Amino acid sequence: MEGLNVAMKTAVEKGVFDGVKFPNSNICLSHLFYADDALFIGEWSRRNIANVSRILKCFYVSSGLKASFSKSRVFGIGVSLSEVSNWSAPLGCEPSSLPFTYLGIPVGENMNRKNAWRPIVEKFHSKLSLWKAKTLSFGGRLTLEKAVLGSNLEMKSISWVAWETLIAPKKVGGTGLGSIRSLSISLLAKWMWRLKNEYSALWAKVIRCIHDLDGRHRASFVNRSRSGVWKNIVKVRIALKNSILISKKFYIGNQMMIVGLPTLWLITIFR
C-alpha cells in the first residue's frame, strides 16, 4: 500500500490524476488509506476515472494485490446517479450516492438529525442482548448503566435517586455515572486542543485552510459558508461561556469541509 501511495502522489505531481484542491493552501487531496481499503478523491471527469483504473492495474501487476472492483463503489458528488452509473460501468464498480456508510461511520449524513443515529443505536442494541447483560459483572453492569441510563424511554417510572446524585462523583456521595452532556462537551473541546498540537496532521491542515485559520491568534473563526461538524465542535465555546483557556495564546472558539463540486469518490476494496 505504501507503493500505491507513492504511485498516487507521483500521478498527482505529473498531472495524471487531478485531486481536490483546498482554498488558502497548497493541499491537494487525492487518496486516503485504511488497512487494505482505499478511498480515491478527485475531480469528476472521465480522465480521472480512466487513469485511476490504469494506476490500480499497474499496481496489481507490480504487487499482486488486485482491486476487487465488484465490491468497490463510485460516488459522484453533485452528479446525477445516471451519469455515475454510465461513467463507472467500464470499471465494473457499483454506482452509489450519499449518504453511505464507510468503516461503520455514516458519511454525508446530517448528524444533527435523530434518524442519522438510528443505525448506530441499532448496532448497540444488537450487541447488548439480554443473555450478555445477565452474564455481566457488577462493574460491567455499571458500565452498561452509564451507556444506557434506562431501559425504555417511552415509559416513565419512579425516579428512586435524584439525577444530581446519579451524576455526582462517588467522593461526594454520588454514584459516579457522570453527565453525558459534560462528557460530550469535553470530547468536543479536545478537538480544539488537537488542532493546536497536531499542527502537521492532514485533518488539521484541512480545517485550517477551509476556515482560513493560519495567521489568526485563536481558533474562534468559522467560515459560515461551509457546512459540517466543525461548526458544532466550536460551539462548545458558547457552552463553556467563553471561559476555556487552552494556553496563553490559544482559546477555544466558535468554528468542515465541503469540497468543491462535482467530485469523484472511489472506494476500492483489495483482495
FENDA-V632360 format. One record per pair of residues at least 12 apart in sequence whose C-alpha atoms are under 10 Angstrom apart, sorted by the first residue. I is the first residue (numbers start at 1). J is the second residue. Records with the same first field share a line. If there is no record, write none. Layout:
# FENDA-V632360
I: J + J
This chain:
# FENDA-V632360
1: 33 + 34 + 35 + 36 + 37 + 38 + 59 + 63 + 65
2: 33
3: 59 + 62 + 63
4: 31 + 33 + 38 + 55 + 56 + 58 + 59 + 60 + 63
5: 30 + 31 + 32 + 33 + 38
7: 55 + 56 + 58 + 59
8: 30 + 31 + 40 + 52 + 55 + 56
9: 28 + 29 + 30 + 31
11: 30 + 51 + 52 + 55
12: 28 + 29 + 30 + 42
13: 28
16: 47 + 48 + 51 + 52 + 55
17: 30 + 41 + 42 + 43 + 45 + 47 + 48 + 49 + 50 + 51 + 52 + 55
18: 30 + 41 + 42 + 43 + 44 + 45 + 47 + 48 + 51 + 264
19: 31 + 40 + 41 + 42 + 43 + 44 + 48 + 263 + 264
20: 41 + 42 + 43 + 44 + 259 + 260 + 261 + 263 + 264
21: 42 + 43 + 259 + 260
22: 205 + 206 + 207 + 209 + 210 + 257 + 258 + 259 + 260
23: 206 + 208 + 209 + 210 + 211 + 212 + 259 + 260
24: 206 + 208 + 209 + 210 + 211 + 212 + 213 + 214
25: 205 + 206 + 208 + 209 + 210 + 212 + 214
26: 209
27: 202 + 205 + 206 + 209
28: 41 + 42 + 206
29: 41 + 42 + 202 + 206
30: 42 + 43 + 264 + 265
31: 265 + 266 + 267
32: 267
33: 267 + 268
34: 103
35: 270
36: 65 + 67 + 268 + 269 + 270 + 271
37: 67 + 72 + 103 + 267 + 268 + 269 + 270 + 271
38: 67 + 72 + 266 + 267 + 268 + 269 + 270
39: 72 + 73 + 74 + 102 + 265 + 266 + 267 + 268 + 269
40: 52 + 74 + 264 + 265 + 266 + 267 + 268
41: 75 + 259 + 263 + 264 + 265 + 266 + 267
42: 76 + 259 + 260 + 261 + 262 + 263 + 264 + 265 + 266
43: 76 + 77 + 259 + 260 + 261 + 262 + 263 + 264 + 265
44: 75 + 76 + 77 + 78 + 79 + 84 + 87 + 261 + 262 + 263 + 264 + 265
45: 76 + 87 + 262 + 263 + 264
46: 87 + 88 + 264
48: 264
49: 74 + 87 + 88 + 90 + 91 + 264 + 265 + 266
50: 87 + 88 + 90 + 91
52: 91 + 266
53: 67 + 69 + 90 + 91
56: 268
60: 270
64: 271
65: 270 + 271
66: 269 + 270 + 271
67: 268 + 269 + 270 + 271
68: 92 + 93 + 268 + 269 + 270 + 271
69: 91 + 92 + 93 + 94 + 266 + 267 + 268 + 269 + 270
70: 91 + 92 + 93 + 94 + 268 + 269
71: 92 + 93 + 94 + 267 + 268 + 269 + 270
72: 91 + 92 + 93 + 94 + 95 + 96 + 266 + 267 + 268 + 269 + 270
73: 88 + 91 + 92 + 93 + 94 + 95 + 96 + 97 + 265 + 266 + 267 + 268 + 269
74: 87 + 88 + 89 + 91 + 92 + 93 + 94 + 95 + 96 + 97 + 264 + 265 + 266 + 267 + 268
75: 88 + 94 + 95 + 96 + 97 + 98 + 99 + 100 + 263 + 264 + 265 + 266 + 267
76: 88 + 95 + 96 + 97 + 98 + 261 + 262 + 263 + 264 + 265 + 266
77: 96 + 97 + 98 + 108 + 259 + 260 + 261 + 262 + 263 + 264 + 265
78: 97 + 98 + 260 + 261 + 262 + 263 + 264
79: 97 + 261 + 262 + 263 + 264
80: 97
81: 95 + 96 + 97
82: 95 + 96
83: 95
84: 96 + 97 + 264
88: 266
93: 266 + 267 + 268
95: 266
96: 265 + 266
97: 265
99: 116
101: 119
102: 267
104: 119 + 120 + 123
105: 119 + 120
106: 119 + 120
108: 228
109: 228
110: 227 + 228 + 229
111: 228 + 229
112: 229 + 232
124: 147 + 148
125: 148
128: 144 + 148
142: 175 + 176 + 177
143: 177
145: 177
146: 166 + 167 + 176 + 177 + 178 + 179 + 180
147: 177 + 180
149: 177 + 180
161: 174 + 175
162: 174
163: 177 + 178 + 179
164: 178 + 179
165: 177 + 178
166: 178 + 179
167: 179 + 180
182: 239
184: 233 + 236
185: 233 + 234 + 235 + 236 + 237 + 239 + 240
186: 236 + 240
187: 233 + 236
188: 230 + 232 + 233 + 234 + 235 + 236 + 237
189: 233 + 234 + 235 + 236 + 237 + 240 + 244 + 246 + 252 + 253
190: 233 + 246 + 252
191: 204 + 230 + 233 + 234 + 252
192: 204 + 219 + 220 + 230 + 233 + 234 + 236 + 237 + 246 + 250 + 251 + 252 + 253 + 255
193: 219 + 246 + 247 + 250 + 251 + 252
195: 207 + 208 + 219
196: 218 + 219 + 246 + 247 + 250
206: 256 + 257
207: 222 + 230 + 255 + 256 + 257
208: 221 + 222 + 256
209: 257
210: 222 + 223 + 226 + 256 + 257 + 258 + 259
211: 223 + 224 + 225 + 226 + 230 + 255 + 256 + 257
213: 255
216: 250
217: 249 + 250 + 251
218: 249 + 250 + 251 + 252 + 253 + 254
219: 234 + 250 + 251 + 252 + 253 + 254 + 255
220: 234 + 235 + 237 + 250 + 251 + 252 + 253 + 254 + 255
221: 234 + 253 + 254 + 255
222: 234 + 253 + 254 + 255 + 256
223: 254 + 255 + 256 + 257
224: 255 + 256
225: 257 + 258
226: 255 + 256 + 257 + 258 + 259
227: 256 + 257 + 258
228: 255 + 256 + 257 + 258
229: 255 + 256 + 257
230: 254 + 255 + 256 + 257
231: 253 + 254 + 255 + 256 + 257
232: 254 + 255 + 256
233: 252 + 253 + 254 + 255 + 256
234: 252 + 253 + 254 + 255
235: 252 + 253 + 254 + 255
236: 252 + 253 + 254 + 255
237: 251 + 252 + 253 + 254 + 255
238: 252 + 253 + 254
240: 252
242: 254
